[in-house]
Amino acid sequence: QASYGSSRAPQSWWQVGAVAMGADDLDAETLKRLKREAAIRSKEQDFERRKKAEERKKREQLQALREEYEAQQQKREQERLSLLKKQTELRARKKAENDRLNELREKNIKKRHKAWRARADAEIQHIKEDQAAEEERLDEAIAAARQRKADRQEAIRQEKMDKQTKQEELDMSRAEAEIERSKRRDLRAINRVDQLKMEARDELESFIQNPYPVPLKQVLAGRLRPVPTVTELLAAYKDQREDLEQLEKEDIPMRAQLCNQSIFQYVRDIQMKAEAERMRPPEPVAGDLLRTVGKKKQAPTSPVRRSKKNVRN
């Protein structure tokens, strides 16, 4: 502080002298500027002084911390050495105790092993006797099981023969009944054909004698086309459904490779097979199409056009 006051006094006196000497010559603006510069230099000197004091204090604290750290390190090293020494002594005592216990353990193990060997020999002999008795019992059981199996197979064979005989008898009776039904069906069909022929002849004779615009039954019947029955349609639907399920489950690339074909060729073959087996609905023939040729549909006229025509007429 003394040095600070001594260094600051001459500057202040110089500033005061300069102000006093040139107070008459300087204006108020110059005097204000000189005072501001003097205040700035005073603040800079105060900042430098505080900075140096803080740096000196930090160096002293750092030195104290370093000394304290070295003391702690030295103390920690001494404690570690003493701990290692104690651990070494304790390890040596444990090793000696373990050696003594190992010797006792070996003696006890040998004694137990000898007793176990005697018990094991007795158990092995007993197991051998039980095994011989068990093998004899198994031989008897196997022989009895083979006999029962042979009897059961003989009974199954006899039952199959009886079923086959009954099935053959049923097939024969079914075949005879089917033949009889076929004969009756053919007879009914022949009678029905004769009846239809007579009705067609009578209808034709009646039409020749008395023509009328209503078409004949035989003309209408000629336009009919054979269609599949409901049973055939259901069977075809079931086949297509099963084929579709099988197609969804199968591995197409693998199947194509096994068939030595490309995927496109394999899929094409499946598509052609499905198209060939598909049941198609009845389609019109050329004769039915020709009946409609020449017939023109006339659009109905509006009421306005009809009224105009009436007016013209």
C-alpha positions in Angstrom: 0.0 0.0 0.0 2.9 2.4 0.7 4.4 1.7 -2.7 1.0 2.1 -4.2 0.6 5.5 -2.4 4.1 6.6 -3.3 3.7 5.7 -7.0 0.3 7.3 -7.1 1.2 10.7 -5.3 3.5 12.1 -7.9 1.1 11.4 -10.7 -1.7 13.1 -8.8 0.4 16.1 -7.9 1.6 16.3 -11.4 -2.0 16.2 -12.6 -3.0 18.9 -10.0 0.0 21.0 -11.0 -0.8 20.7 -14.6 -4.3 21.6 -13.9 -3.3 24.5 -11.7 -0.7 25.8 -14.1 -2.9 25.6 -17.2 -6.2 26.2 -15.6 -6.4 29.6 -17.1 -5.3 28.4 -20.6 -7.3 25.1 -20.8 -11.0 25.0 -21.4 -13.5 22.8 -19.6 -13.6 20.0 -22.2 -9.8 19.4 -22.1 -9.8 19.5 -18.3 -12.6 16.8 -18.2 -10.6 14.6 -20.6 -7.5 14.8 -18.5 -9.4 13.8 -15.4 -10.9 10.8 -17.2 -7.6 9.6 -18.4 -6.1 10.0 -14.8 -9.0 7.9 -13.4 -8.6 5.2 -16.1 -4.8 4.8 -15.3 -5.6 4.7 -11.6 -8.1 1.8 -12.2 -5.7 -0.1 -14.4 -3.0 0.1 -11.6 -5.5 -1.1 -9.0 -6.5 -4.1 -11.3 -2.8 -5.1 -11.8 -2.1 -4.9 -8.1 -5.1 -7.2 -7.3 -4.2 -9.6 -10.1 -0.6 -10.0 -8.7 -2.0 -10.5 -5.2 -4.4 -13.2 -6.4 -1.6 -15.0 -8.4 0.7 -15.0 -5.4 -2.1 -16.4 -3.2 -2.9 -19.1 -5.7 0.8 -20.1 -5.9 0.9 -20.4 -2.1 -2.3 -22.6 -2.1 -0.9 -24.8 -4.9 2.3 -25.3 -3.0 0.4 -26.2 0.2 -1.8 -28.7 -1.7 1.3 -30.2 -3.4 3.0 -30.8 0.0 -0.2 -32.2 1.5 -0.6 -34.6 -1.5 3.0 -35.8 -1.2 2.5 -36.4 2.5 -0.7 -38.4 1.8 1.1 -40.4 -0.9 3.9 -41.2 1.5 1.5 -42.2 4.2 -0.5 -44.3 1.8 2.6 -46.1 0.6 3.6 -47.0 4.1 0.2 -48.3 4.9 0.2 -50.4 1.7 3.6 -51.9 2.6 2.4 -52.8 6.1 -0.7 -54.3 4.6 1.3 -56.4 2.2 3.5 -57.6 5.0 0.4 -58.7 7.0 -1.1 -60.4 4.0 2.1 -62.3 3.3 2.2 -63.6 6.9 -1.5 -64.5 6.8 -1.0 -66.3 3.5 1.9 -68.3 5.0 -0.2 -69.3 8.0 -3.2 -70.3 5.8 -0.9 -72.4 3.5 0.4 -74.3 6.5 -3.1 -74.9 7.8 -4.3 -76.0 4.3 -1.4 -78.5 4.1 -2.4 -80.0 7.4 -6.0 -80.2 6.4 -5.2 -81.7 3.0 -3.2 -84.5 4.7 -6.2 -85.3 7.0 -8.5 -85.1 4.0 -6.4 -87.6 2.0 -6.5 -90.1 4.9 -10.3 -89.8 5.3 -10.7 -90.1 1.5 -8.7 -93.4 1.4 -10.7 -94.8 4.3 -14.1 -93.9 2.7 -12.9 -95.2 -0.7 -12.1 -98.6 0.9 -15.5 -98.8 2.5 -17.2 -97.7 -0.7 -15.3 -100.3 -2.7 -16.6 -103.0 -0.5 -20.2 -101.8 -0.7 -19.9 -101.4 -4.5 -18.7 -104.9 -5.0 -21.6 -106.2 -2.9 -24.1 -104.1 -4.9 -22.6 -105.2 -8.2 -23.0 -108.9 -7.3 -26.6 -108.2 -6.3 -27.3 -106.3 -9.5 -25.9 -109.3 -11.6 -28.2 -111.7 -9.8 -31.2 -109.3 -10.4 -30.2 -108.9 -14.1 -30.1 -112.7 -14.6 -33.5 -113.0 -13.1 -34.8 -110.1 -15.1 -33.5 -111.5 -18.4 -35.2 -114.8 -17.7 -38.5 -113.0 -16.9 -38.1 -110.9 -20.1 -37.5 -114.1 -22.2 -40.8 -115.6 -20.9 -42.7 -112.3 -21.4 -41.3 -112.0 -25.0 -42.4 -115.5 -25.8 -45.9 -114.9 -24.4 -46.1 -111.6 -26.3 -45.1 -113.2 -29.6 -47.8 -115.9 -29.1 -50.4 -113.2 -28.3 -49.3 -111.2 -31.4 -49.6 -114.3 -33.6 -53.1 -115.0 -32.2 -54.1 -111.4 -32.7 -52.8 -111.4 -36.3 -54.6 -114.7 -37.0 -57.8 -113.1 -35.7 -57.3 -110.0 -37.8 -56.6 -112.1 -40.8 -59.8 -114.2 -40.3 -61.8 -111.0 -39.7 -60.4 -109.5 -43.0 -61.4 -112.6 -44.8 -64.9 -112.5 -43.4 -65.2 -108.8 -44.4 -63.9 -109.5 -47.8 -66.3 -112.3 -48.3 -69.2 -110.1 -47.2 -68.0 -107.3 -49.4 -67.8 -109.6 -52.4 -71.4 -110.8 -51.7 -72.5 -107.2 -51.4 -70.7 -106.2 -54.6 -72.4 -109.1 -56.5 -75.8 -108.2 -55.2 -75.2 -104.5 -55.9 -74.0 -105.4 -59.5 -77.2 -107.5 -60.0 -79.4 -104.7 -58.7 -77.6 -102.2 -60.9 -78.1 -104.4 -63.9 -81.8 -104.7 -63.0 -82.1 -101.0 -62.6 -80.3 -100.4 -65.8 -82.7 -102.7 -67.6 -85.7 -101.0 -66.1 -84.2 -97.6 -66.9 -83.6 -98.6 -70.5 -87.1 -99.9 -70.8 -88.5 -96.6 -69.4 -86.3 -94.6 -71.8 -87.5 -96.7 -74.8 -91.1 -96.2 -73.8 -90.5 -92.5 -73.2 -88.9 -92.2 -76.7 -91.8 -94.0 -78.3 -94.2 -91.7 -76.5 -92.3 -88.6 -77.6 -92.2 -89.8 -81.2 -95.9 -90.3 -81.2 -96.5 -86.9 -79.6 -94.2 -85.2 -82.2 -96.0 -87.0 -85.0 -99.4 -86.0 -83.7 -98.2 -82.4 -83.2 -96.8 -82.2 -86.7 -99.9 -83.6 -88.3 -102.1 -81.2 -86.3 -99.8 -78.3 -87.4 -100.0 -79.3 -91.0 -103.8 -79.4 -90.8 -104.2 -76.2 -88.7 -101.1 -74.0 -88.9 -100.7 -71.5 -86.0 -97.9 -69.0 -85.1 -96.9 -70.8 -81.9 -93.7 -72.8 -82.5 -93.7 -76.5 -82.2 -92.4 -78.4 -79.1 -89.9 -80.2 -81.2 -88.6 -76.9 -82.6 -88.1 -75.5 -79.1 -86.6 -78.8 -77.9 -84.1 -78.6 -80.8 -82.7 -75.4 -79.4 -81.8 -77.0 -76.0 -78.2 -78.0 -75.3 -77.0 -80.7 -72.9 -75.9 -79.3 -69.6 -74.0 -81.0 -66.8 -75.9 -82.3 -63.8 -75.7 -80.8 -60.3 -73.6 -83.8 -59.1 -71.1 -83.2 -62.0 -70.9 -79.5 -61.1 -70.3 -80.2 -57.4 -67.7 -82.8 -58.2 -65.9 -80.3 -60.6 -66.1 -77.6 -58.0 -64.6 -79.9 -55.4 -61.8 -80.9 -57.7 -61.0 -77.3 -58.6 -61.0 -76.3 -54.9 -58.6 -79.1 -54.0 -56.3 -78.2 -57.0 -56.3 -74.6 -55.8 -55.4 -75.6 -52.2 -52.6 -77.9 -53.5 -51.3 -75.1 -55.8 -51.2 -72.6 -52.9 -49.3 -75.0 -50.7 -46.7 -76.4 -53.1 -43.3 -74.8 -53.8 -43.5 -73.8 -57.5 -39.8 -73.1 -58.0 -38.7 -76.4 -56.5 -41.3 -78.4 -58.4 -40.3 -76.7 -61.7 -36.6 -77.5 -61.0 -37.6 -81.2 -60.2 -39.5 -81.3 -63.5 -36.5 -79.9 -65.3 -38.5 -76.9 -66.6 -38.5 -73.2 -66.2 -40.9 -71.5 -63.8 -42.9 -69.9 -66.6 -43.1 -73.2 -68.6 -44.3 -75.1 -65.4 -46.9 -72.4 -64.7 -48.0 -72.5 -68.3 -48.5 -76.3 -68.2 -50.6 -75.9 -65.0 -52.7 -73.3 -66.7 -53.3 -75.3 -69.8 -54.2 -78.4 -67.7 -56.7 -76.3 -65.7 -58.2 -74.9 -68.9 -58.5 -78.4 -70.4 -60.2 -79.8 -67.3 -62.4 -76.8 -66.6 -66.2 -77.4 -67.0 -67.5 -74.8 -69.4 -71.1 -73.6 -69.6 -73.1 -74.3 -72.8 -72.3 -71.9 -75.6 -74.7 -70.8 -78.5 -74.2 -72.4 -81.8 -74.1 -70.8 -85.2 -77.7 -71.7 -86.0 -79.0 -69.8 -82.9 -77.0 -66.7 -83.9 -78.3 -66.7 -87.5 -81.9 -66.5 -86.2 -81.3 -63.0 -84.9 -79.7 -61.7 -88.1 -81.9 -59.2 -90.0 -84.0 -58.3 -87.0 -83.5 -54.6 -86.2 -84.6 -53.0 -83.0 -86.6 -49.9 -83.5 -86.2 -47.3 -80.8 -89.5 -45.9 -79.4 -90.4 -42.5 -80.7 -91.0 -39.7 -78.2 -94.4 -38.3 -77.7 -93.3 -34.9 -79.2 -92.4 -36.6 -82.5 -95.6 -38.6 -82.6 -97.6 -35.3 -82.0 -95.7 -33.6 -84.9 -96.5 -36.4 -87.2 -100.2 -36.3 -86.3 -100.3 -32.6 -86.9 -98.6 -33.0 -90.4 -101.1 -35.7 -91.3 
